[in-house]
Amino acid sequence: MIADFVSTRIPCSAFMLCLAAAAIAGCSTDLQPALPRHARIETAVSGAPTDELRAVIARADILYLPADRLESDEQNGAASRLLNLLQQSASEVRIGWANISAASQPSFEEWNTGASLDAFIDRIRFASATQREATRRLLRESRERRLVSSALSCAQGLSCTADNVVREFHSLAAGKLLVVIDRRDLDPANGLPFFVSQRMQVRQVVFDAPTSSDRPALMAGGIGGTEVVDSAPRAGQDRF
């Protein structure tokens, strides 16, 4: 009788205690991993005053810049400004291209080790001549700064691309990742930053996000386990 009590009743009691502890802690009893509680997605304006922009960059881990902003910045001035502040804020900065297929990564590896810009550009498929020239300008700038670039876009979709972003970020010791991305992939509900937030606890900033006339305004609150904070552009700020 005592043996039966020890072998059956005590494990059952222990199990009930585990269930009670899980309920108190608010934990799920299934095996699904908990979402990060403090991952954040902010919006910011690339043309903000320098001190304000420096503060935004200092607290960010992954930063997103819409590719069309590069295309409209023929002098590359705003991108240069962002790169200056990024390099002042982190020991290592990398550029991820979420608008270029990860199948191009072998060509990026050659570029990173010294291949000529023209030879590299000729191997990459671009959606337009404008995108091609904008990419050329930023790559030229990145070489002058000795920054590594990687192709991140995945044909299987944004969830797969998010895996590439996470992998690239984790390869940085204590740095920041600037991601060039198509604007359509920045939807707050199911865009790339959202998928990244499901994979790791990280602070993300989206520069020059669509305005309320382009999409419903981001609202403070939880979206898929992340906290979204909308920073509206100030009147009279320059945007590129």
Summary of the structure (lengths in Angstrom):
residues: 240
radius of gyration: 22.3
end to end distance: 80.2
largest distance: 85.8
contacts: 697
relative contact order: 0.21
helix: 45%
strand: 18%
